[in-house]
Amino acid sequence: MKNGKTNKGNFFKLRKQAEKKLETRLENAEDLSHLSSETKDRLLHELQVYQIELEMQNEELLRSQLELEAARKNYADLYNFAPVGYITISEQGHGKIELDRTRGTTFCIRLKRKMYKARM
């Protein structure tokens, strides 16, 4: 529920910013009253199509965000509730150590000792 209120607040904040930008642009824009009715209708149509395109892109972004949040939660659960520790290695060879919470401290201490001894 909180997320919905936050999204509405962000929407209104974004809308206010857009309205301010529009006011600035209108102050600097040329007078459009000389345009024909057909040209105005065509411009209105283009704006409506563009609005629908933006709404569709927004829906896709929201869907992607939900999928990413679900994937993150799944991996967080995998790492946080595993009976053993995990090591994730990136393509560049950098390791990220993720441990379960019960044995994490012991493992980190052993790892630090091994790393310290390896340097000597």
N, C-alpha and C positions, 0 to 999 in steps of 0.2 A: 504494500500500500504506500509506503514511504517513497519508493521508487517512482510510482505514478505521479505523486505530488511533485517530486523533483523534476520529472520530465515536463510537467505542465509549467512549472516555474521557469525552466530553461526555455521552453517554447515561447512564453510571453516575453522573457528577457531578449531572446533572439529576434522576436517580432518587433519589439521597441527599437532595437538597434537597426533593423532593416528599414523601419519607418523613418528614422533619423537620416539614414543614408539616402533614402528616396527624396526626402525634403531637400537635402543638399543638392542632389542631382537635378531636381525640378527647378531649383533656383538658378542653376547654371544652364539648363536645357533651353533649346529654342522653342518658340511657340508652335504647337502642333495643330492649331485651329484651322490652318490653311489646307490640311490634308482632306482628301475626299472621303466620303462615307465608306466607299469600297476599301480604301487603304486602311481606314480605322478598323473596319470589320476584319480584314486580313490580319492586322496586327493583334487584335483581340483574340482571334483564333490561334495565332502562333503562341501567344502568352498562355492561353488555356492548355494547349498541347504541352508546352514546356512545364506548366504547373503539374500536369498529370505525370510527366516523365520524372519530375523531382519527387513526387509522392511515391512513385514506384521504386525509385532508387532508395528513398528513405525506408520503405518497407523491407527491401532487400538488406539494407544495412542493419536494421533492427533484427531481422532473422539471423544474419551472420553473427551479430553480437550475442544473441541467445545461444547459438550453437557453440561459440567460443567459450562462453561462460559455463556451459554444460561440460565441455571437454576439459576445461580447467578444473572444474569441480571433480570430475572423474579422476584426473591425474593427482589432484591433491589428496583425494581419498585413498588412492592406490599407495601413494608415498606415506601418508600419515598413519594409515592403519595396517601397514605391512608388518609381518613378523620379523623381517630382516631389513637391513639398510639397502638402499639403492644408490648406484652411481650412474649418472647420466653423462655421457660423453658427446660433445658436439662434433660436427664435421671437422672443425679446426683442431680437435684434440683436447679441448678444455673440458675439465671434469666438473661436474656439479654433484656434490654429495648430499643426498637426501636420506634422512634416517628416521626410523620409528622413534617415538619419544621416550621409550623405556630404556633402550640401549644406546641412545645417541651420544650421551656424555662419555661413556666408556670408550666407544669407538673413536670419537674425536681425540681423546687423550692418547690412545694407542697410535692413531695416525700421526699426531703431532710429534710423538716420540720417535716414530720411524722416520719421519721427514727430518727431524733434528739430527738423528744419527747418520742419515744418508749424507747430510751436508758436511759432516766431520771427516 
